[in-house]
Amino acid sequence: MTDDFFARAALKEGERVLRAAQGTLTKRGRPKLENPKRQVTLRLDSDLIDRLRESGPGWQSRINEILKKAV
């Protein structure tokens, strides 16, 4: 076995991959979005935020949909 063989080999600790084998495709995480959302700071009335939060998880996405319809 050559040094090149070891340089290209995957490095594992048990089942956990510490370094993928050279030449393999290992994309992790979510795929990149074509049009990703951007984080902004926006000041809204407390009562509005309270009502939206009471509607349960996804309240920020609902704000996004409400704003889309308004524009």
N, C-alpha and C positions, 0 to 999 in steps of 0.2 A: 504494500500500500504506500502510495506516495504522499508528499506534503499537500499536493494539489487535491487529492481525494479528501483529506481531512478539512482543508480550507473550504471546500464546497459542501460538506456534510451538514446535516441538521444537528443542532445541539439541543439535547433534551435533558430534563431533570424529571425522572419518572415519566408521566404522560404529558407533562407541561413542556411546550416547545419554547426554548429560550432564544433560538435563532433558527429560522427556516433554512432549508437547503438552498444554496445559491441556484438561481434559475427557476425557482418555483414561484408561482403567484400566490401571495398570501395577503389578500385585502381584508382588513378587519373593520368592523363597525358598519354604520349605515352607508349606503351609496350616496355620493355627492348629489345634491339637488341641482337642477338646472336653474332654478330661481329661488335661492334660499331666503328665509326670513331674516330680517335684520333687527337687532335689539335697539330699542329707543326708550327714552324716559318720557313719560307722559303723566301730567297731573290731572286727576279726575276727582270729582266729588266723592266723599266718603260713602254717602248713601247709595250712589250708583255702584261702587265697588262691592259694598256689602250685599246688595241685591244680586249681583252677578255671581259672587262667591257662594251665596246660598243655593244657587241652582246646581251646584255640584262641580265635580272635576270637568275640566275643559272650558272653564269660564274665560280664560284668556283667548282661546280659539274662537269662542262665541263673540268676544269683542271684535276680533279680526273680521268675522263674517258680517257683523253689524256695520262696521266701518266700510267694508267693501260695498255693501248695498247702498250706503248713504252717499258714496262718491260715485 
